[in-house]
């Protein structure tokens, strides 16, 4: 099963600073609450624990950050439930 999510946010920092952060996948990973990164993994990989209502789910997967032609960035992840 596959799920696609799209979310846009306004980040109140200068564009060059934001681009520098987005160009560093390790920094993007550190900004994800509940994410525990595997050391030395390429692309960035690890576990993400989510709590929705009274339920907690842990996913194991990988994160990729890529620049788009229009100057924006796409953050893509692939994961499966970890038991």
PyMOL Python script that loads the backbone (N, CA, C, O; Angstrom):
from pymol import cmd

cmd.read_pdbstr("""\
ATOM      1  N   UNK A   1       0.844  -1.166   0.000  1.00  0.00           N
ATOM      2  CA  UNK A   1       0.000   0.000   0.000  1.00  0.00           C
ATOM      3  C   UNK A   1       0.895   1.236   0.000  1.00  0.00           C
ATOM      4  O   UNK A   1       1.942   1.248   0.648  1.00  0.00           O
ATOM      5  N   UNK A   2       0.492   2.255  -0.712  1.00  0.00           N
ATOM      6  CA  UNK A   2       1.265   3.483  -0.836  1.00  0.00           C
ATOM      7  C   UNK A   2       0.389   4.663  -0.458  1.00  0.00           C
ATOM      8  O   UNK A   2      -0.803   4.687  -0.763  1.00  0.00           O
ATOM      9  N   UNK A   3       0.986   5.643   0.207  1.00  0.00           N
ATOM     10  CA  UNK A   3       0.259   6.858   0.553  1.00  0.00           C
ATOM     11  C   UNK A   3       1.116   8.050   0.167  1.00  0.00           C
ATOM     12  O   UNK A   3       2.309   8.088   0.466  1.00  0.00           O
ATOM     13  N   UNK A   4       0.518   9.007  -0.488  1.00  0.00           N
ATOM     14  CA  UNK A   4       1.214  10.235  -0.841  1.00  0.00           C
ATOM     15  C   UNK A   4       0.669  11.360   0.021  1.00  0.00           C
ATOM     16  O   UNK A   4      -0.543  11.497   0.188  1.00  0.00           O
ATOM     17  N   UNK A   5       1.569  12.162   0.567  1.00  0.00           N
ATOM     18  CA  UNK A   5       1.170  13.322   1.346  1.00  0.00           C
ATOM     19  C   UNK A   5       1.907  14.526   0.794  1.00  0.00           C
ATOM     20  O   UNK A   5       3.074  14.432   0.415  1.00  0.00           O
ATOM     21  N   UNK A   6       1.235  15.633   0.753  1.00  0.00           N
ATOM     22  CA  UNK A   6       1.872  16.868   0.323  1.00  0.00           C
ATOM     23  C   UNK A   6       1.541  17.927   1.352  1.00  0.00           C
ATOM     24  O   UNK A   6       0.393  18.060   1.776  1.00  0.00           O
ATOM     25  N   UNK A   7       2.551  18.679   1.751  1.00  0.00           N
ATOM     26  CA  UNK A   7       2.350  19.694   2.772  1.00  0.00           C
ATOM     27  C   UNK A   7       3.269  20.873   2.471  1.00  0.00           C
ATOM     28  O   UNK A   7       4.446  20.679   2.166  1.00  0.00           O
ATOM     29  N   UNK A   8       2.750  22.069   2.554  1.00  0.00           N
ATOM     30  CA  UNK A   8       3.547  23.274   2.349  1.00  0.00           C
ATOM     31  C   UNK A   8       3.574  24.068   3.644  1.00  0.00           C
ATOM     32  O   UNK A   8       2.577  24.129   4.364  1.00  0.00           O
ATOM     33  N   UNK A   9       4.712  24.671   3.934  1.00  0.00           N
ATOM     34  CA  UNK A   9       4.841  25.493   5.131  1.00  0.00           C
ATOM     35  C   UNK A   9       5.582  26.782   4.802  1.00  0.00           C
ATOM     36  O   UNK A   9       6.364  26.834   3.852  1.00  0.00           O
ATOM     37  N   UNK A  10       5.334  27.811   5.587  1.00  0.00           N
ATOM     38  CA  UNK A  10       6.073  29.064   5.504  1.00  0.00           C
ATOM     39  C   UNK A  10       7.147  29.013   6.579  1.00  0.00           C
ATOM     40  O   UNK A  10       6.846  28.756   7.744  1.00  0.00           O
ATOM     41  N   UNK A  11       8.390  29.254   6.202  1.00  0.00           N
ATOM     42  CA  UNK A  11       9.507  29.223   7.142  1.00  0.00           C
ATOM     43  C   UNK A  11      10.092  30.631   7.197  1.00  0.00           C
ATOM     44  O   UNK A  11      10.618  31.120   6.197  1.00  0.00           O
ATOM     45  N   UNK A  12      10.004  31.293   8.364  1.00  0.00           N
ATOM     46  CA  UNK A  12      10.419  32.696   8.460  1.00  0.00           C
ATOM     47  C   UNK A  12      11.932  32.887   8.613  1.00  0.00           C
ATOM     48  O   UNK A  12      12.391  33.430   9.618  1.00  0.00           O
ATOM     49  N   UNK A  13      12.697  32.445   7.627  1.00  0.00           N
ATOM     50  CA  UNK A  13      14.151  32.656   7.607  1.00  0.00           C
ATOM     51  C   UNK A  13      14.540  33.110   6.209  1.00  0.00           C
ATOM     52  O   UNK A  13      13.783  32.899   5.262  1.00  0.00           O
ATOM     53  N   UNK A  14      15.709  33.731   6.062  1.00  0.00           N
ATOM     54  CA  UNK A  14      16.152  34.141   4.726  1.00  0.00           C
ATOM     55  C   UNK A  14      16.300  32.927   3.798  1.00  0.00           C
ATOM     56  O   UNK A  14      16.719  31.853   4.230  1.00  0.00           O
ATOM     57  N   UNK A  15      15.955  33.109   2.534  1.00  0.00           N
ATOM     58  CA  UNK A  15      15.983  32.024   1.547  1.00  0.00           C
ATOM     59  C   UNK A  15      17.348  31.336   1.472  1.00  0.00           C
ATOM     60  O   UNK A  15      17.385  30.105   1.465  1.00  0.00           O
ATOM     61  N   UNK A  16      18.475  32.059   1.415  1.00  0.00           N
ATOM     62  CA  UNK A  16      19.770  31.365   1.331  1.00  0.00           C
ATOM     63  C   UNK A  16      20.023  30.430   2.526  1.00  0.00           C
ATOM     64  O   UNK A  16      20.585  29.347   2.360  1.00  0.00           O
ATOM     65  N   UNK A  17      19.611  30.846   3.708  1.00  0.00           N
ATOM     66  CA  UNK A  17      19.796  29.998   4.897  1.00  0.00           C
ATOM     67  C   UNK A  17      18.943  28.735   4.795  1.00  0.00           C
ATOM     68  O   UNK A  17      19.413  27.641   5.107  1.00  0.00           O
ATOM     69  N   UNK A  18      17.697  28.884   4.361  1.00  0.00           N
ATOM     70  CA  UNK A  18      16.812  27.729   4.209  1.00  0.00           C
ATOM     71  C   UNK A  18      17.341  26.770   3.147  1.00  0.00           C
ATOM     72  O   UNK A  18      17.320  25.555   3.345  1.00  0.00           O
ATOM     73  N   UNK A  19      17.811  27.302   2.029  1.00  0.00           N
ATOM     74  CA  UNK A  19      18.366  26.442   0.964  1.00  0.00           C
ATOM     75  C   UNK A  19      19.580  25.661   1.471  1.00  0.00           C
ATOM     76  O   UNK A  19      19.757  24.496   1.113  1.00  0.00           O
ATOM     77  N   UNK A  20      20.411  26.286   2.296  1.00  0.00           N
ATOM     78  CA  UNK A  20      21.585  25.597   2.847  1.00  0.00           C
ATOM     79  C   UNK A  20      21.163  24.428   3.732  1.00  0.00           C
ATOM     80  O   UNK A  20      21.783  23.366   3.699  1.00  0.00           O
ATOM     81  N   UNK A  21      20.118  24.622   4.516  1.00  0.00           N
ATOM     82  CA  UNK A  21      19.624  23.536   5.371  1.00  0.00           C
ATOM     83  C   UNK A  21      19.021  22.422   4.524  1.00  0.00           C
ATOM     84  O   UNK A  21      19.306  21.248   4.760  1.00  0.00           O
ATOM     85  N   UNK A  22      18.195  22.771   3.544  1.00  0.00           N
ATOM     86  CA  UNK A  22      17.550  21.758   2.710  1.00  0.00           C
ATOM     87  C   UNK A  22      18.554  20.983   1.864  1.00  0.00           C
ATOM     88  O   UNK A  22      18.284  19.847   1.472  1.00  0.00           O
ATOM     89  N   UNK A  23      19.697  21.577   1.580  1.00  0.00           N
ATOM     90  CA  UNK A  23      20.727  20.888   0.802  1.00  0.00           C
ATOM     91  C   UNK A  23      21.503  19.875   1.645  1.00  0.00           C
ATOM     92  O   UNK A  23      22.334  19.138   1.115  1.00  0.00           O
ATOM     93  N   UNK A  24      21.240  19.835   2.948  1.00  0.00           N
ATOM     94  CA  UNK A  24      21.936  18.919   3.859  1.00  0.00           C
ATOM     95  C   UNK A  24      20.928  17.928   4.446  1.00  0.00           C
ATOM     96  O   UNK A  24      20.251  18.258   5.420  1.00  0.00           O
ATOM     97  N   UNK A  25      20.812  16.723   3.878  1.00  0.00           N
ATOM     98  CA  UNK A  25      19.816  15.753   4.347  1.00  0.00           C
ATOM     99  C   UNK A  25      19.918  15.426   5.835  1.00  0.00           C
ATOM    100  O   UNK A  25      18.898  15.157   6.469  1.00  0.00           O
ATOM    101  N   UNK A  26      21.122  15.441   6.406  1.00  0.00           N
ATOM    102  CA  UNK A  26      21.261  15.164   7.835  1.00  0.00           C
ATOM    103  C   UNK A  26      20.567  16.236   8.674  1.00  0.00           C
ATOM    104  O   UNK A  26      19.963  15.926   9.701  1.00  0.00           O
ATOM    105  N   UNK A  27      20.650  17.489   8.243  1.00  0.00           N
ATOM    106  CA  UNK A  27      19.977  18.571   8.974  1.00  0.00           C
ATOM    107  C   UNK A  27      18.468  18.467   8.824  1.00  0.00           C
ATOM    108  O   UNK A  27      17.731  18.740   9.771  1.00  0.00           O
ATOM    109  N   UNK A  28      18.000  18.074   7.642  1.00  0.00           N
ATOM    110  CA  UNK A  28      16.558  17.869   7.451  1.00  0.00           C
ATOM    111  C   UNK A  28      16.084  16.758   8.385  1.00  0.00           C
ATOM    112  O   UNK A  28      15.037  16.888   9.020  1.00  0.00           O
ATOM    113  N   UNK A  29      16.840  15.676   8.473  1.00  0.00           N
ATOM    114  CA  UNK A  29      16.470  14.547   9.338  1.00  0.00           C
ATOM    115  C   UNK A  29      16.391  14.979  10.800  1.00  0.00           C
ATOM    116  O   UNK A  29      15.486  14.556  11.519  1.00  0.00           O
ATOM    117  N   UNK A  30      17.321  15.811  11.246  1.00  0.00           N
ATOM    118  CA  UNK A  30      17.309  16.272  12.642  1.00  0.00           C
ATOM    119  C   UNK A  30      16.102  17.155  12.943  1.00  0.00           C
ATOM    120  O   UNK A  30      15.731  17.320  14.106  1.00  0.00           O
ATOM    121  N   UNK A  31      15.492  17.718  11.918  1.00  0.00           N
ATOM    122  CA  UNK A  31      14.331  18.590  12.112  1.00  0.00           C
ATOM    123  C   UNK A  31      13.021  17.811  12.225  1.00  0.00           C
ATOM    124  O   UNK A  31      11.980  18.402  12.512  1.00  0.00           O
ATOM    125  N   UNK A  32      13.056  16.492  12.003  1.00  0.00           N
ATOM    126  CA  UNK A  32      11.841  15.675  12.077  1.00  0.00           C
ATOM    127  C   UNK A  32      11.651  15.163  13.498  1.00  0.00           C
ATOM    128  O   UNK A  32      12.426  14.320  13.949  1.00  0.00           O
ATOM    129  N   UNK A  33      10.634  15.652  14.220  1.00  0.00           N
ATOM    130  CA  UNK A  33      10.395  15.162  15.580  1.00  0.00           C
ATOM    131  C   UNK A  33      10.114  13.661  15.567  1.00  0.00           C
ATOM    132  O   UNK A  33       9.353  13.178  14.729  1.00  0.00           O
ATOM    133  N   UNK A  34      10.720  12.931  16.484  1.00  0.00           N
ATOM    134  CA  UNK A  34      10.490  11.494  16.596  1.00  0.00           C
ATOM    135  C   UNK A  34      11.367  10.642  15.704  1.00  0.00           C
ATOM    136  O   UNK A  34      11.219   9.420  15.686  1.00  0.00           O
ATOM    137  N   UNK A  35      12.293  11.265  14.950  1.00  0.00           N
ATOM    138  CA  UNK A  35      13.147  10.512  14.029  1.00  0.00           C
ATOM    139  C   UNK A  35      14.460  10.146  14.702  1.00  0.00           C
ATOM    140  O   UNK A  35      15.136  11.011  15.258  1.00  0.00           O
ATOM    141  N   UNK A  36      14.827   8.864  14.657  1.00  0.00           N
ATOM    142  CA  UNK A  36      16.110   8.381  15.164  1.00  0.00           C
ATOM    143  C   UNK A  36      16.917   7.905  13.967  1.00  0.00           C
ATOM    144  O   UNK A  36      16.580   6.900  13.341  1.00  0.00           O
ATOM    145  N   UNK A  37      17.967   8.619  13.658  1.00  0.00           N
ATOM    146  CA  UNK A  37      18.755   8.355  12.453  1.00  0.00           C
ATOM    147  C   UNK A  37      19.743   7.217  12.663  1.00  0.00           C
ATOM    148  O   UNK A  37      20.388   7.129  13.708  1.00  0.00           O
ATOM    149  N   UNK A  38      19.860   6.332  11.649  1.00  0.00           N
ATOM    150  CA  UNK A  38      20.896   5.301  11.638  1.00  0.00           C
ATOM    151  C   UNK A  38      22.220   5.965  11.279  1.00  0.00           C
ATOM    152  O   UNK A  38      22.287   6.730  10.317  1.00  0.00           O
ATOM    153  N   UNK A  39      23.258   5.686  12.030  1.00  0.00           N
ATOM    154  CA  UNK A  39      24.569   6.298  11.790  1.00  0.00           C
ATOM    155  C   UNK A  39      25.142   5.849  10.454  1.00  0.00           C
ATOM    156  O   UNK A  39      25.149   4.658  10.141  1.00  0.00           O
ATOM    157  N   UNK A  40      25.621   6.804   9.673  1.00  0.00           N
ATOM    158  CA  UNK A  40      26.322   6.515   8.425  1.00  0.00           C
ATOM    159  C   UNK A  40      25.478   5.997   7.279  1.00  0.00           C
ATOM    160  O   UNK A  40      26.034   5.553   6.275  1.00  0.00           O
ATOM    161  N   UNK A  41      24.164   6.035   7.384  1.00  0.00           N
ATOM    162  CA  UNK A  41      23.300   5.511   6.319  1.00  0.00           C
ATOM    163  C   UNK A  41      23.200   6.499   5.164  1.00  0.00           C
ATOM    164  O   UNK A  41      23.090   7.705   5.385  1.00  0.00           O
ATOM    165  N   UNK A  42      23.236   6.000   3.949  1.00  0.00           N
ATOM    166  CA  UNK A  42      23.039   6.807   2.733  1.00  0.00           C
ATOM    167  C   UNK A  42      21.979   6.150   1.878  1.00  0.00           C
ATOM    168  O   UNK A  42      22.184   4.981   1.550  1.00  0.00           O
ATOM    169  N   UNK A  43      20.894   6.738   1.482  1.00  0.00           N
ATOM    170  CA  UNK A  43      20.462   8.057   1.952  1.00  0.00           C
ATOM    171  C   UNK A  43      20.173   8.000   3.447  1.00  0.00           C
ATOM    172  O   UNK A  43      20.335   6.946   4.061  1.00  0.00           O
ATOM    173  N   UNK A  44      19.750   9.103   4.042  1.00  0.00           N
ATOM    174  CA  UNK A  44      19.448   9.141   5.467  1.00  0.00           C
ATOM    175  C   UNK A  44      18.394   8.082   5.761  1.00  0.00           C
ATOM    176  O   UNK A  44      17.366   8.019   5.086  1.00  0.00           O
ATOM    177  N   UNK A  45      18.647   7.249   6.770  1.00  0.00           N
ATOM    178  CA  UNK A  45      17.719   6.179   7.124  1.00  0.00           C
ATOM    179  C   UNK A  45      17.586   6.105   8.635  1.00  0.00           C
ATOM    180  O   UNK A  45      18.450   6.578   9.374  1.00  0.00           O
ATOM    181  N   UNK A  46      16.485   5.500   9.085  1.00  0.00           N
ATOM    182  CA  UNK A  46      16.281   5.343  10.516  1.00  0.00           C
ATOM    183  C   UNK A  46      14.849   4.997  10.833  1.00  0.00           C
ATOM    184  O   UNK A  46      14.123   4.451  10.002  1.00  0.00           O
ATOM    185  N   UNK A  47      14.443   5.328  12.069  1.00  0.00           N
ATOM    186  CA  UNK A  47      13.093   5.047  12.560  1.00  0.00           C
ATOM    187  C   UNK A  47      12.378   6.358  12.863  1.00  0.00           C
ATOM    188  O   UNK A  47      12.978   7.309  13.364  1.00  0.00           O
ATOM    189  N   UNK A  48      11.093   6.390  12.551  1.00  0.00           N
ATOM    190  CA  UNK A  48      10.259   7.553  12.843  1.00  0.00           C
ATOM    191  C   UNK A  48       9.074   7.080  13.659  1.00  0.00           C
ATOM    192  O   UNK A  48       8.289   6.249  13.204  1.00  0.00           O
ATOM    193  N   UNK A  49       8.946   7.612  14.873  1.00  0.00           N
ATOM    194  CA  UNK A  49       7.838   7.249  15.749  1.00  0.00           C
ATOM    195  C   UNK A  49       6.788   8.352  15.693  1.00  0.00           C
ATOM    196  O   UNK A  49       7.073   9.516  15.975  1.00  0.00           O
ATOM    197  N   UNK A  50       5.570   7.964  15.325  1.00  0.00           N
ATOM    198  CA  UNK A  50       4.452   8.901  15.236  1.00  0.00           C
ATOM    199  C   UNK A  50       3.402   8.544  16.272  1.00  0.00           C
ATOM    200  O   UNK A  50       3.148   7.368  16.535  1.00  0.00           O
ATOM    201  N   UNK A  51       2.804   9.550  16.849  1.00  0.00           N
ATOM    202  CA  UNK A  51       1.693   9.334  17.775  1.00  0.00           C
ATOM    203  C   UNK A  51       0.493  10.075  17.212  1.00  0.00           C
ATOM    204  O   UNK A  51       0.517  11.293  17.034  1.00  0.00           O
ATOM    205  N   UNK A  52      -0.555   9.312  16.937  1.00  0.00           N
ATOM    206  CA  UNK A  52      -1.790   9.872  16.398  1.00  0.00           C
ATOM    207  C   UNK A  52      -2.904   9.472  17.346  1.00  0.00           C
ATOM    208  O   UNK A  52      -3.243   8.295  17.465  1.00  0.00           O
ATOM    209  N   UNK A  53      -3.475  10.473  18.025  1.00  0.00           N
ATOM    210  CA  UNK A  53      -4.471  10.156  19.045  1.00  0.00           C
ATOM    211  C   UNK A  53      -3.815   9.329  20.136  1.00  0.00           C
ATOM    212  O   UNK A  53      -2.779   9.719  20.676  1.00  0.00           O
ATOM    213  N   UNK A  54      -4.409   8.191  20.463  1.00  0.00           N
ATOM    214  CA  UNK A  54      -3.856   7.311  21.483  1.00  0.00           C
ATOM    215  C   UNK A  54      -2.995   6.204  20.923  1.00  0.00           C
ATOM    216  O   UNK A  54      -2.643   5.278  21.653  1.00  0.00           O
ATOM    217  N   UNK A  55      -2.646   6.267  19.657  1.00  0.00           N
ATOM    218  CA  UNK A  55      -1.895   5.198  19.002  1.00  0.00           C
ATOM    219  C   UNK A  55      -0.503   5.672  18.602  1.00  0.00           C
ATOM    220  O   UNK A  55      -0.344   6.760  18.049  1.00  0.00           O
ATOM    221  N   UNK A  56       0.505   4.848  18.885  1.00  0.00           N
ATOM    222  CA  UNK A  56       1.874   5.115  18.438  1.00  0.00           C
ATOM    223  C   UNK A  56       2.256   4.097  17.382  1.00  0.00           C
ATOM    224  O   UNK A  56       1.986   2.905  17.535  1.00  0.00           O
ATOM    225  N   UNK A  57       2.882   4.559  16.315  1.00  0.00           N
ATOM    226  CA  UNK A  57       3.345   3.694  15.237  1.00  0.00           C
ATOM    227  C   UNK A  57       4.792   4.067  14.943  1.00  0.00           C
ATOM    228  O   UNK A  57       5.132   5.249  14.878  1.00  0.00           O
ATOM    229  N   UNK A  58       5.641   3.062  14.766  1.00  0.00           N
ATOM    230  CA  UNK A  58       7.037   3.299  14.407  1.00  0.00           C
ATOM    231  C   UNK A  58       7.276   2.786  12.999  1.00  0.00           C
ATOM    232  O   UNK A  58       6.915   1.658  12.663  1.00  0.00           O
ATOM    233  N   UNK A  59       7.888   3.624  12.185  1.00  0.00           N
ATOM    234  CA  UNK A  59       8.221   3.266  10.808  1.00  0.00           C
ATOM    235  C   UNK A  59       9.735   3.211  10.659  1.00  0.00           C
ATOM    236  O   UNK A  59      10.452   3.979  11.300  1.00  0.00           O
ATOM    237  N   UNK A  60      10.221   2.313   9.821  1.00  0.00           N
ATOM    238  CA  UNK A  60      11.637   2.263   9.453  1.00  0.00           C
ATOM    239  C   UNK A  60      11.717   2.577   7.976  1.00  0.00           C
ATOM    240  O   UNK A  60      10.978   2.008   7.172  1.00  0.00           O
ATOM    241  N   UNK A  61      12.626   3.496   7.610  1.00  0.00           N
ATOM    242  CA  UNK A  61      12.715   3.854   6.205  1.00  0.00           C
ATOM    243  C   UNK A  61      13.869   4.777   5.897  1.00  0.00           C
ATOM    244  O   UNK A  61      14.818   4.900   6.670  1.00  0.00           O
ATOM    245  N   UNK A  62      13.767   5.430   4.737  1.00  0.00           N
ATOM    246  CA  UNK A  62      14.830   6.307   4.244  1.00  0.00           C
ATOM    247  C   UNK A  62      14.241   7.640   3.803  1.00  0.00           C
ATOM    248  O   UNK A  62      13.069   7.725   3.436  1.00  0.00           O
ATOM    249  N   UNK A  63      15.066   8.673   3.843  1.00  0.00           N
ATOM    250  CA  UNK A  63      14.668  10.031   3.498  1.00  0.00           C
ATOM    251  C   UNK A  63      15.598  10.559   2.416  1.00  0.00           C
ATOM    252  O   UNK A  63      16.816  10.397   2.492  1.00  0.00           O
ATOM    253  N   UNK A  64      15.007  11.194   1.409  1.00  0.00           N
ATOM    254  CA  UNK A  64      15.794  11.818   0.336  1.00  0.00           C
ATOM    255  C   UNK A  64      15.332  13.261   0.163  1.00  0.00           C
ATOM    256  O   UNK A  64      14.140  13.559   0.240  1.00  0.00           O
ATOM    257  N   UNK A  65      16.280  14.137  -0.068  1.00  0.00           N
ATOM    258  CA  UNK A  65      15.976  15.538  -0.350  1.00  0.00           C
ATOM    259  C   UNK A  65      16.524  15.823  -1.735  1.00  0.00           C
ATOM    260  O   UNK A  65      17.690  15.544  -2.018  1.00  0.00           O
ATOM    261  N   UNK A  66      15.678  16.387  -2.610  1.00  0.00           N
ATOM    262  CA  UNK A  66      16.171  16.695  -3.956  1.00  0.00           C
ATOM    263  C   UNK A  66      15.699  18.084  -4.367  1.00  0.00           C
ATOM    264  O   UNK A  66      14.589  18.511  -4.048  1.00  0.00           O
ATOM    265  N   UNK A  67      16.578  18.768  -5.082  1.00  0.00           N
ATOM    266  CA  UNK A  67      16.253  20.096  -5.602  1.00  0.00           C
ATOM    267  C   UNK A  67      15.429  19.933  -6.877  1.00  0.00           C
ATOM    268  O   UNK A  67      15.689  19.046  -7.690  1.00  0.00           O
ATOM    269  N   UNK A  68      14.441  20.795  -7.036  1.00  0.00           N
ATOM    270  CA  UNK A  68      13.618  20.808  -8.245  1.00  0.00           C
ATOM    271  C   UNK A  68      14.108  21.917  -9.167  1.00  0.00           C
ATOM    272  O   UNK A  68      14.799  22.840  -8.738  1.00  0.00           O
ATOM    273  N   UNK A  69      13.739  21.811 -10.441  1.00  0.00           N
ATOM    274  CA  UNK A  69      14.165  22.811 -11.434  1.00  0.00           C
ATOM    275  C   UNK A  69      13.669  24.214 -11.104  1.00  0.00           C
ATOM    276  O   UNK A  69      14.322  25.198 -11.452  1.00  0.00           O
ATOM    277  N   UNK A  70      12.519  24.317 -10.434  1.00  0.00           N
ATOM    278  CA  UNK A  70      11.960  25.637 -10.127  1.00  0.00           C
ATOM    279  C   UNK A  70      12.592  26.284  -8.894  1.00  0.00           C
ATOM    280  O   UNK A  70      12.171  27.363  -8.475  1.00  0.00           O
ATOM    281  N   UNK A  71      13.610  25.623  -8.307  1.00  0.00           N
ATOM    282  CA  UNK A  71      14.281  26.179  -7.139  1.00  0.00           C
ATOM    283  C   UNK A  71      13.723  25.688  -5.820  1.00  0.00           C
ATOM    284  O   UNK A  71      14.294  25.977  -4.769  1.00  0.00           O
ATOM    285  N   UNK A  72      12.619  24.950  -5.846  1.00  0.00           N
ATOM    286  CA  UNK A  72      12.069  24.392  -4.617  1.00  0.00           C
ATOM    287  C   UNK A  72      12.734  23.044  -4.330  1.00  0.00           C
ATOM    288  O   UNK A  72      13.535  22.557  -5.128  1.00  0.00           O
ATOM    289  N   UNK A  73      12.400  22.454  -3.202  1.00  0.00           N
ATOM    290  CA  UNK A  73      12.949  21.157  -2.813  1.00  0.00           C
ATOM    291  C   UNK A  73      11.814  20.187  -2.550  1.00  0.00           C
ATOM    292  O   UNK A  73      10.725  20.583  -2.135  1.00  0.00           O
ATOM    293  N   UNK A  74      12.078  18.919  -2.794  1.00  0.00           N
ATOM    294  CA  UNK A  74      11.145  17.851  -2.451  1.00  0.00           C
ATOM    295  C   UNK A  74      11.818  16.976  -1.401  1.00  0.00           C
ATOM    296  O   UNK A  74      12.961  16.554  -1.576  1.00  0.00           O
ATOM    297  N   UNK A  75      11.115  16.707  -0.323  1.00  0.00           N
ATOM    298  CA  UNK A  75      11.583  15.788   0.704  1.00  0.00           C
ATOM    299  C   UNK A  75      10.746  14.532   0.542  1.00  0.00           C
ATOM    300  O   UNK A  75       9.528  14.567   0.711  1.00  0.00           O
ATOM    301  N   UNK A  76      11.397  13.418   0.213  1.00  0.00           N
ATOM    302  CA  UNK A  76      10.687  12.173  -0.065  1.00  0.00           C
ATOM    303  C   UNK A  76      11.143  11.102   0.912  1.00  0.00           C
ATOM    304  O   UNK A  76      12.326  11.000   1.238  1.00  0.00           O
ATOM    305  N   UNK A  77      10.199  10.317   1.366  1.00  0.00           N
ATOM    306  CA  UNK A  77      10.530   9.230   2.272  1.00  0.00           C
ATOM    307  C   UNK A  77       9.841   7.950   1.865  1.00  0.00           C
ATOM    308  O   UNK A  77       8.750   7.968   1.294  1.00  0.00           O
ATOM    309  N   UNK A  78      10.483   6.849   2.162  1.00  0.00           N
ATOM    310  CA  UNK A  78       9.901   5.524   1.964  1.00  0.00           C
ATOM    311  C   UNK A  78      10.052   4.789   3.280  1.00  0.00           C
ATOM    312  O   UNK A  78      11.131   4.781   3.874  1.00  0.00           O
ATOM    313  N   UNK A  79       8.968   4.166   3.739  1.00  0.00           N
ATOM    314  CA  UNK A  79       9.042   3.488   5.028  1.00  0.00           C
ATOM    315  C   UNK A  79       7.986   2.403   5.125  1.00  0.00           C
ATOM    316  O   UNK A  79       7.001   2.386   4.386  1.00  0.00           O
ATOM    317  N   UNK A  80       8.223   1.513   6.050  1.00  0.00           N
ATOM    318  CA  UNK A  80       7.259   0.479   6.382  1.00  0.00           C
ATOM    319  C   UNK A  80       7.166   0.383   7.891  1.00  0.00           C
ATOM    320  O   UNK A  80       8.095   0.773   8.599  1.00  0.00           O
ATOM    321  N   UNK A  81       6.065  -0.127   8.384  1.00  0.00           N
ATOM    322  CA  UNK A  81       5.877  -0.229   9.822  1.00  0.00           C
ATOM    323  C   UNK A  81       6.913  -1.176  10.416  1.00  0.00           C
ATOM    324  O   UNK A  81       7.134  -2.273   9.903  1.00  0.00           O
ATOM    325  N   UNK A  82       7.545  -0.738  11.505  1.00  0.00           N
ATOM    326  CA  UNK A  82       8.530  -1.566  12.215  1.00  0.00           C
ATOM    327  C   UNK A  82       7.836  -2.174  13.421  1.00  0.00           C
ATOM    328  O   UNK A  82       7.186  -1.471  14.195  1.00  0.00           O
ATOM    329  N   UNK A  83       7.975  -3.464  13.575  1.00  0.00           N
ATOM    330  CA  UNK A  83       7.326  -4.136  14.721  1.00  0.00           C
ATOM    331  C   UNK A  83       8.351  -4.710  15.654  1.00  0.00           C
ATOM    332  O   UNK A  83       7.995  -5.309  16.669  1.00  0.00           O
TER     333      UNK A  83
END
""", "prot")
cmd.dss("prot")
cmd.show_as("cartoon", "prot")
cmd.util.cbc("prot")
cmd.orient("prot")
